[in-house]
């Protein structure tokens, strides 16, 4: 209930009855006047008829007629004066009663007009304690005013807190993005491969991550992962997972299995709220022209041999990380040749939905991947994201979309 009204001049006060009360007063006064005039007229007519009767039929009383006429004449004057006094007294009484009834309403209206914001309170005053509906109305205004102020203050606190959280989330997203390598070409001096990676966060920070780094001059590590949660906690666990995987892979000199087993034990011990993460971790050996990797609960990669199109490779899957203290990770090895291409992704890519609740899926992703085999890794990533966006239309997406694309140029067949 809004009590705000434009502020008016405080010196201007209204003491006259207004609205319905004023109409009632005017009606009562008019009724009194009409009754008085009617009474006076009826009396005058009676006196006149009586005078005629006396003059016509009682002529023998002689001078008595004149005395009676003068008597009735003074009676008329007395009745007229009485009627006038009665009307004046009635008007004064009614006016005082009306003023007493209207003054609280006038004060109430004036107070509401003086309230220049929703934070002002309408408070009870002694004037409103009339013991009738006026007091009830004032109590209602006071209660609604209190509730409105509390609601306004609560909304203000919520808005402030929301803005603070929004700023913190935006900062967290920037920090999260800054933790991922984002300079491309990443290794401009190397001509035996090319790669590109990108993480597009949804509305909030999430658990997607990617990484690539050299273990030594001959071994390149490729990592992509997805923490099974959203928000600040997932972002922190994502950062922890990325760092632990890198540390263990460097410590074990590129031994994928040993690095994954030790990283899993550490993440399981340090995990909170039963969090876990899907990880695809691979190491490219340029001297052996091989890719050795472990797929810990992650989506199957898309792989293209030479000029062939992309297809989903169902590898030897392993259980996801940080869910159990010990997990039997299974190695996969692929021979690499010139022109081989690898496309890694998180489920945000294929889980894109349109307004009909249809899913972009792996078929949509493969169709986009195979449109043009002359695209660079960066151009290919842009093509897949464009097709997913076109498919979704106006439907908002709520999951991060992360990709890592690797082209191999090290060995010609």
Secondary structure as UniProt FT lines:
FT   TURN            10..11
FT   HELIX           19..57
FT   HELIX           59..61
FT   TURN            62..63
FT   HELIX           64..114
FT   TURN            118..119
FT   HELIX           126..128
FT   HELIX           133..178
FT   TURN            186..189
FT   STRAND          193..200
FT   STRAND          208..216
FT   TURN            217..218
FT   STRAND          219..227
FT   HELIX           232..251
FT   TURN            252..254
FT   HELIX           256..270
FT   TURN            273..274
FT   STRAND          277..285
FT   TURN            286..289
FT   STRAND          290..296
FT   STRAND          302..304
FT   TURN            306..307
FT   STRAND          311..312
FT   STRAND          317..318
FT   STRAND          332..335
FT   TURN            338..339
FT   STRAND          341..345
FT   HELIX           347..350
FT   TURN            355..356
FT   HELIX           361..369
FT   TURN            373..374
FT   HELIX           377..392
FT   TURN            393..394
FT   STRAND          401..408
//
